[in-house]
Amino acid sequence: MRYDPPRPAGRLLLTPEDKEAPARTRRLRVLGLGEHAEPALDAFAHRLAEIAGAPYAMVNFIGEERQFFAGLHTPYGGVPADLPTDVRTDHGETVEHRIGRYMARDYGFCPHVVVRRKALVLEDVRDYPRFAGNPVVDEFGIRSYLGAPLIDRTGIALGTVCVSDIEPRPWGRAGLDTIKAMAAELVEQIELREGGF
């Protein structure tokens, strides 16, 4: 019999403090990333989903107050309709954007990957009290996650590449190696740009 200690009231998980966010936001602007979807990044996310055998894959750039999925693959062939549309920009105004590309910073696990600057493997997020209280678990049914940071030549973690599933997944060492290799590949592509893909 497994003993689950009582969980404290409220959310156990807090979004980590991100001291690099202002520098990251400036770097993303220089690179022209994090403001609009790009077909090349959607194609990259699609390929990542195929390689990992995952229903969801993202290229996620993280600003000071929100995340932006510049590359997105879902099992629906498009953007999921149940993701939030109204978001606050880095300047504080609330605007409506294309559904599913934006998410608040306190949703999901990518902000943790960016702050810790290391890959994160969650085979079943409910096994980790630190992550089990995240809104994506209850609101979107996410049960497993695999992500790696995109650290560019300036040393800034721009965002992540990640995959997730609504079922627990034994990602294992092969999954970790794959996500890290895909992150390294995308960083090389990003470093070739100073304007657009």
N, C-alpha and C positions, 0 to 999 in steps of 0.2 A: 504494500500500500504506500502510495506516495503522499507525503505531507506537504501541503501548500500553505505557508504561513499567511496570515491575513494581510491584505494589501492596505496601505494607508489610504484614507479618503483623498480624493483629488488625483491628479496625475502624478505618477512617480517620476516620469521622464520630463526633464527640462531640456530645451534646446541649448546646446553648449554655447558658451560665450565665444564669439568669433572676432578676435581682435584684428584679423587680416581682412575683414569684409570691405572696408573703404579702399584699401589698395587693390583688392581683387576687382571691385566694381570699376575702378579706373582702368585696370589692365584689360578687362573685358571690353570696355568702350574702345580702347586703342585697337584691339583685335577685331572689333565689329561683331562681337559675340554676345549672346544673351538677351537680344531684343526681338529677334524674329526667327521663325522656323526656317530651316535650310534643307533643301532636298538631299544634299550630300550627307547631312547628319541624320536625317530620317533613314536613309539607305544604310548608314553605319549602324543605327539602332536595329534595323531589320536584320542585318547580317549577324549582329551580336545575339539577337533573340534566336536565330537559327542555330548558331554555334552552341549556345548554352541550352537550347531546347526549352526556352522560357517563354511564357505568354506576353510578358512585359519587358521592354528594354528601353533605356533612356540615355541620352547624353544631356546631362543636367548642369547648367551654369547657375551658380548661387550668388545672389546679390546681398545687399545689406538687410532686406526685409522680405525677399521672396526668392523662389527658385523658378527657373525657366527651362523647360524641356525643349531645347533647340533640335534635338533628335528624339523621335518617339516612335515606338512600335507597340501596338496593342493587338490582342486577338481579334478585335473587331475590324481590323484593316484600316482604322482611322483613329481619331482621338476619342477616348471614352467620354460619354455624355455626362457622367456623374462627377466629374472633377469640377472644382470651383471656377467660376468665371470672373467674379469681381475680386480684384487684388489691389493692394496698395503698391505703388511704384516706389523706387528708392527715394523719391522726392516727397513721399507722403500722400499724394493725391490718389483717390480711388478711381479706377478706370475698369471698363469691361474689355476683356481681350478674348481672342479665339478660345473656345472652350478647351480645357485640358492641357494647355501648355504652361500654365502658371500654377504654382502652389505656394502656400505660406511657408515660411522658414521652419515653423514648428511641426510641420508634417513630414513624415518619412525619416529615412536614415541617412540620406546623403549629407545633410549638414554635419553629422557626426564624423563621416568619412573625411570631409574637407578639413574640419578642425583637428582631427587626430592625424591626418596626413598619411593614413594607412588604410589598406583594404579592410573590408568588414564582411564577414561571412556569418549569416544567421540562417541556419537550416530550418529552425522553427522559432519564430520570433517570440512565441509564448513561453519558450524555455528560458528567456532572458528577462527578468523583471525590469531591468533598466529600459528595455525596448518594447516590452509587451503593452505598455500603456500609451504608445504612440497612436494618434488619431487614425493613421492609415490601417491599423489592425482592425479596429471596430468599424470604421466608416467604409473602407474599401475591401476589407477581407484579406489583406496581405498577410501571408503566413511565412514567407521566406524571402530572403534578400541577399544579394551578392553585389558589392560595389567596390570600386577602386578610384582613388583620386587622380585628377588630371593636373599634374604639377609641371608648369612650363619652365623654360630656361631661366626665367627670372626668379624661380623658386616659389612662385605663388601657386597655390592650389586653386585653379579656376572653377572646378566643379568635379563631377564624377561621370563615369560610365557605370551603369548598373543594370541588373536584371532582377525581377521579382516574380513571385507566383502566389496564387491563392491556396496552394497546397504546400506542406512541408517538403523541402528538397534536400537530399544529401549531396550538397555541392562538392564537398570533399576537396582534396588537394588539387585535383584536376580543374575544378571550377575556379579555385583561387588563382591558379596559374593562368587560366584562360582570361579572367577578368583583368588581371595585371598586364598581360600581354596586349589585350585590346586597348587598355588605357595608354600604354606606351606607344602603340601604333597611332592612336588619335592625337596624342601630344606631338608626335612628329609631323602630322598633317597640319595641326594648328600652328606650329612654328614656321611653316612655309608661308603663312599668310600674314599680311598686314592690311588686307582690304577685304577680300571675300573668297569663298570657295569657288 
